[in-house]
Amino acid sequence: MPGGVPGVARMVAERFYGSMDEQAFADFLRVCFPLLSSYELTSDVIIRADWRPDVLIGWMLGESRELDLREELSAIEAPTLVLPGEDDAWAPPESVQEVVEHLPDGTRFRSFGGARHSVFRDAPGATEELLSFVASLQTGRTPREGGGPGDRALLRRRRRGAGAGRSLCAAVRPSSSSTRARGSTIPPTRSTSARRWRRSGRSSTSTSGAPDAATGATASTGRSTTWVEDVREFCEVLELERPVVLGTAFGGSIGLLLAARYPERVARLVLVSTVARYVHTRAIAVFDRLGGPRAGEVAARYFADPSETTFAEFLRVCVPLYTRNPSADAFARIEMNFALTAHWDRNERHFDLRDEAALVSCPTLVLAGEDDPSTTVAGTEELLAALPAELTRLHRFAAAGHGVFRDAPEALELVREFVLADAK
C-alpha cells in the first residue's frame, strides 16, 4: 500500500495476501479497497462491483502466481498507450515500469500524479489522453497533448465496414433498473454493452425547459428523442452493425423507438417490462392487489401530485412491491435522482407508442411479469396488439414483478435462445 496509509490498512492487506481466505478478503474490501482511489468510493459503488471472493482468491492462489507476460509484451505490434496512477497500490509504479520496459519502442506513456487505481476516476485528464490516442489511430497523426474537441468528433465518425459482422446485444436502461437475476447472469453468448441515460444516475441533471444541447429537445417535447439519438450514436461510435437491442421499462420504449425510426440498425428487439402507455389506474389496481389499500392510496397520491415528498412515500411503500424477491443490495445500487424522477412523472410520462410500435420490422421478444405494478400486464398486452403479430413473441411469467429476471431467472434462457436464433 502507498506511504502514509494507516497501519491497520497495511496489517489487513498483509493478512489478506498471506491467508487468502474469504474473511480476510471481506476485511480487505472494507478497509483497503476504498484506498485504491482518491475518489470517494461509496458503498453502492463497491456493491456494484459484483465481487466473487471465491473466484478472485482462486485466481490469486493459482493463475496469478504463474503469470508472466514479459515475453508476450515484447511481441505486441499494435500502438499502445499506458496510463498509470503514481499512487496506485494495486499496480505500483515499479510494476508498471517493468511493463513499459518490455513493450516495443514507440509505446505512449503518461503517468498521473495523485491518481491511484482505475486512473480515469482520479485523473480526468486520462480520458482526454485516451481520446487523443484513439483519434490519432484514425488519422495517422501524433495525438495532441490532452486531446480536444476535434479528437472527440473524430471518435464519432464511423469507419465504413469496420464493424461488419460484429454481433452484440446492446442493453438500454434507466439508471434505476436491474436485470440481475438470483444466481444467474446473462450468458456470455455475445459481447454485451449497456447504455445509461444522459442526465440519469450520476450524470449532470436539469429539469428546466432549456433545450438539450445535443438535439434541441426540451422538457415539453420529452427527452425520448435525445435518448434514441444517444443510443444510435453510441452504436455508431462502437461500430456496431445491427445489434440485438434489449431494453427494460422505459429502456424498452427507447429500444422500440430506435427500431421504429431506424429499422436498418436493429436486428432483433427484446422488450422487458415495457408498455406503450403508462395508465395510472392500471398500476394503482396492481399496487392495491399486491400491497393492500394503503399501497394503492400511496400510489394514487404520487401519480396525482408527483413531487419529492410524495415520491419519498412511494419509494418506501410501493417500490418494494416491484419485485417478489426484493434485495437490499439491488436497491443500494440504484442511483436515484428524486427531483428528476418526479419531474419525469409529472411532465413526460404521458406518451403513447402504439403508432410507432406498428412500424417495428424486426423479430421482437416481449417479457412481462404478471405481478408487475409499474408496467402492468394489461399495458404489455396493449403494446403487443400494436406490434406486428407475425414478428412478435410474448412470454408472461406468473409471480414475477418488474424487470422479470430477478423473479424469473429462466427468462434469461429465452433471451439467450432469441439472441442466438439468427446465428444458427
Secondary structure, DSSP 8 states (H G I E B T S, - for coil): --TT--HHHHHHHHHHHHH--HHHHHHHHHHTGGGG-SS---HHHHHTT---HHHHHHHHHTHHHH---HHHHHT--S--EE--BTT-SSS-HHHHHHHHHHS-TT-EE--BTT--SSHHHH-THHHHHHHHHHHHHHH-S---TT--HHHHHHHHS--TTTTTT--EEEEEE-TT----BTTB---TTSEEEEEE-TTSTTS----SS---TTT---TTT-SHHHHHHHHHHHHHHTT--S-EEEEETHHHHHHHHHHHH-GGG-SEEEEES--SS--HHHHHHHHHHHH-HHHHHHHHHHHHS--HHHHHHHHHHTGGGG-SS--HHHHHT----HHHHHHHHHHT-----HHHHTT--S-EEEEEETT-SSS-HHHHHHHHHHS-GGGEEEEEETT--TTSTTT-TTHHHHHHHHHHGGG-
